[in-house]
Amino acid sequence: MPLLVLLHGCKQTAKEFATGTQMNRLAEQHAWLVLYPEQSTHANPSRCWNWFRPSDQQRQSGEPALLAELTQAVATQYPVQRQCIFVAGLSAGAAMAVILGQTYPDWFAAVGAHSGLPYAAAHDIPSALVAMKGRTLLGRPHFPGTADDPRRPATQALPTIVFHGGRDRTVRPSNGAGIVFQAQHAHAQQNARLGHPALRERTEQGQSADGKSYTRTCYLDAQGQVQIESWTLHEGAHAWSGGDPAGSFTDPGGPNASAEMLRFFLSHSART
């Protein structure tokens, strides 16, 4: 079976996140396994994944290594389809999901980020707080790991789906755009190296069943496969879109992020 590793946000437990996303219900329908790691309050008092520490942004180091080892253990113990392991998260969990995609691309086939931040967006708590506001310490927006910052390149061209609220005041929308920008840059480098054509862009406007508007932008390869998908939730705040209010940090009226992420992952599992 495919395996989805789902990483909660700050001030959440794994159980709250499972309830809010309702991913277990979808996993039952599609015969998937879902793994919900939970951050310890000893590692972070607010249960945040420590995405902002350089030691937790590298392969074989810190939390990425622990999460990769946990994923490997589950994939060994249960009947997991090795080429169909995916990772997604909310907020700090989304930032860590992006890190796992960059540091363990041999383990994760695609990444989902809801209200998250780009790879290596910060190096300590002060820079993390600045990055969350969509700025740098120099006062200008910039997306680490791309052409303007070669120190920490985001080089892994993994399929990526991004959700971000246009009214998110906790992690500003420019961070979602930064994840997309990094993914575009990595895919462009890969395509140039392989002699493949550039991704082509397609944008559509829509509304959820509750009337909340969104913009969905897809970046397709030459075969028509969506490699990058970006959802801008124009009225969305810092919350899981379409989530169950019985959980925490959910926006029940938005498009169903859980269903859309699983659809995106399913489209890539069919081709692995």
C-alpha positions in Angstrom: 0.0 0.0 0.0 1.1 3.6 -0.4 2.2 5.4 2.8 1.6 9.0 3.7 3.6 10.6 6.5 1.6 13.5 7.9 3.3 16.1 10.1 1.2 18.2 12.5 1.8 21.9 13.2 2.8 23.8 16.3 0.5 23.4 19.4 -1.1 20.3 17.9 -1.0 16.6 18.7 -1.0 13.8 16.2 -4.5 12.9 17.2 -5.8 16.4 16.8 -4.2 16.6 13.4 -5.7 13.3 12.3 -9.1 14.5 13.4 -8.8 17.8 11.7 -7.6 16.5 8.4 -9.9 13.5 8.3 -7.1 11.8 6.4 -7.9 8.4 8.0 -11.3 8.3 6.3 -9.7 9.0 2.9 -7.0 6.4 3.6 -9.6 3.8 4.3 -11.4 4.6 1.0 -8.1 4.3 -1.0 -6.3 1.6 1.0 -3.5 3.8 2.1 -1.5 3.8 5.3 -1.0 7.0 7.2 1.8 7.7 9.7 1.4 10.5 12.2 4.7 11.2 14.0 4.3 13.4 17.1 6.8 16.0 18.3 7.8 15.8 21.9 7.4 18.8 24.2 11.0 18.1 25.4 12.2 18.7 21.8 10.1 21.8 21.4 7.7 23.2 24.1 5.1 24.1 21.5 5.4 20.8 19.7 6.8 22.5 16.6 9.2 20.6 14.3 12.5 22.5 14.5 12.6 23.3 10.8 14.6 26.5 11.5 17.7 24.9 12.8 20.5 24.1 10.4 21.1 20.7 12.1 17.5 19.9 11.3 17.8 20.8 7.6 20.3 18.2 6.6 20.4 14.5 5.7 21.5 12.1 8.4 21.1 14.8 11.1 18.5 15.8 13.6 14.8 15.5 13.0 15.0 14.6 9.3 17.1 11.6 10.1 14.7 10.5 12.9 11.6 10.9 10.7 13.3 9.1 7.8 14.3 6.2 10.2 10.7 6.1 11.5 9.4 6.0 7.9 11.8 3.2 7.0 10.8 1.2 10.1 7.1 1.4 9.2 7.8 0.6 5.6 9.7 -2.5 6.8 7.0 -3.6 9.3 4.0 -3.1 7.1 3.1 -3.9 3.4 4.2 -0.6 2.0 4.8 0.1 -1.7 8.4 1.4 -1.5 8.1 3.8 -4.4 4.8 5.3 -3.1 5.8 7.0 0.1 4.7 10.6 0.5 5.1 13.4 3.1 2.9 16.4 3.9 2.2 18.7 6.8 0.8 21.9 8.2 2.8 25.0 9.2 5.9 23.8 11.0 5.0 20.3 9.8 4.8 21.6 6.2 8.2 23.2 6.6 9.6 19.9 7.8 7.9 18.0 4.9 9.7 20.3 2.5 13.0 19.6 4.3 12.4 15.8 4.0 11.7 16.1 0.3 15.1 17.9 -0.1 17.1 15.7 2.2 15.5 12.3 1.5 14.3 12.3 -2.1 15.2 8.7 -2.3 12.4 7.9 0.3 9.7 10.4 -0.5 8.0 10.5 -4.0 6.2 13.8 -3.5 5.6 16.6 -1.0 2.5 18.4 0.3 2.8 21.7 2.2 -0.1 23.6 3.8 0.8 27.0 5.3 4.5 26.1 5.3 7.8 27.7 4.5 10.5 27.1 1.9 13.6 24.9 2.4 16.2 26.5 4.7 14.1 29.6 5.2 15.7 30.3 8.6 18.7 29.4 10.7 17.5 30.2 14.2 14.4 31.4 16.1 14.8 35.1 15.3 15.3 34.5 11.6 12.3 32.0 11.7 10.0 34.7 13.1 11.2 37.1 10.4 10.7 34.4 7.6 7.2 33.6 8.9 6.3 37.3 8.3 7.6 37.0 4.7 10.7 39.1 5.2 14.4 38.5 5.8 16.6 40.2 8.4 17.6 42.6 5.6 14.0 43.6 5.1 13.4 42.2 1.6 11.6 39.0 0.6 13.7 36.2 -0.7 13.4 32.5 -1.2 16.4 30.6 0.1 18.0 27.8 -2.0 17.4 29.4 -5.4 19.4 31.5 -7.7 19.6 34.5 -5.3 20.9 32.3 -2.5 23.2 29.5 -3.6 24.3 28.6 -0.1 21.4 26.2 0.5 20.2 25.0 -2.9 16.8 23.3 -3.2 17.9 20.9 -5.9 15.5 18.0 -5.6 12.8 18.2 -8.3 10.0 16.4 -6.4 6.3 16.7 -7.3 4.9 19.3 -4.9 1.5 20.5 -3.9 1.1 23.7 -1.9 -1.9 25.2 -0.1 -1.7 28.7 1.5 -4.3 31.1 2.9 -4.3 34.6 1.4 -5.1 36.0 4.8 -2.6 33.9 6.8 -1.1 36.3 9.3 1.0 33.6 11.1 3.0 32.3 8.0 2.6 34.9 5.3 1.5 33.8 1.8 4.8 34.7 0.3 6.2 31.6 2.0 3.8 29.4 0.0 5.0 31.2 -3.1 8.5 30.5 -2.0 7.9 26.8 -1.9 6.5 26.9 -5.4 9.4 29.1 -6.6 11.9 26.6 -5.2 10.1 23.7 -6.9 10.0 25.5 -10.2 13.7 26.2 -10.0 14.6 22.6 -9.2 12.4 21.3 -12.0 13.9 23.8 -14.5 17.4 22.7 -13.6 16.5 19.1 -14.0 14.7 19.6 -17.3 17.6 21.6 -18.7 20.0 18.9 -17.6 17.9 16.2 -19.2 17.1 18.2 -22.3 13.3 18.2 -21.5 11.0 21.1 -22.2 10.1 23.5 -19.5 7.0 23.0 -17.4 3.9 24.8 -18.8 1.6 26.7 -16.5 -2.2 26.5 -16.3 -4.3 28.6 -13.9 -8.0 28.4 -12.9 -10.3 30.2 -10.5 -12.9 28.4 -8.4 -15.0 28.3 -5.3 -15.5 25.7 -2.6 -19.0 24.4 -1.8 -19.2 27.1 0.9 -18.4 29.8 -1.6 -14.8 30.5 -0.6 -12.7 31.5 -3.6 -9.3 30.1 -4.6 -6.8 30.2 -7.4 -5.3 26.9 -8.5 -2.1 27.0 -10.6 -0.6 23.8 -12.1 2.8 23.3 -13.7 2.7 20.4 -16.2 5.4 18.4 -17.9 5.5 17.4 -21.6 3.4 14.4 -20.9 0.7 16.5 -19.2 1.5 15.3 -15.7 1.2 18.0 -13.0 4.5 18.3 -11.2 3.7 21.4 -9.1 0.3 22.4 -7.9 -0.4 25.6 -6.0 -3.7 26.5 -4.3 -4.1 30.1 -3.1 -7.1 30.3 -0.7 -8.0 33.9 -1.0 -10.0 34.1 2.3 -8.0 31.4 4.1 -6.2 32.0 7.4 -3.6 29.8 9.1 -5.7 26.6 9.1 -6.1 23.3 7.2 -8.6 24.0 4.4 -11.7 21.9 4.4 -10.8 20.4 7.8 -13.1 19.1 10.5 -13.8 21.6 13.3 -13.4 18.8 15.8 -9.7 19.0 15.2 -7.5 22.1 15.6 -6.4 24.9 13.2 -9.0 24.0 10.5 -11.1 26.0 8.0 -14.2 23.8 7.3 -15.5 26.1 4.6 -12.4 25.9 2.3 -11.6 23.4 -0.5 -10.8 20.0 0.9 -7.0 20.0 1.1 -6.9 16.4 2.3 -8.8 15.1 -0.7 -6.8 17.2 -3.1 -3.4 16.2 -1.7 -4.4 12.5 -1.8 -5.6 13.0 -5.4 -2.2 14.6 -6.3 -0.3 11.8 -4.6 -2.4 9.1 -6.2 -1.7 10.6 -9.7 2.0 10.2 -8.9 1.7 6.8 -7.3 0.1 5.5 -10.5 3.3 6.4 -12.4 5.9 5.1 -10.1 
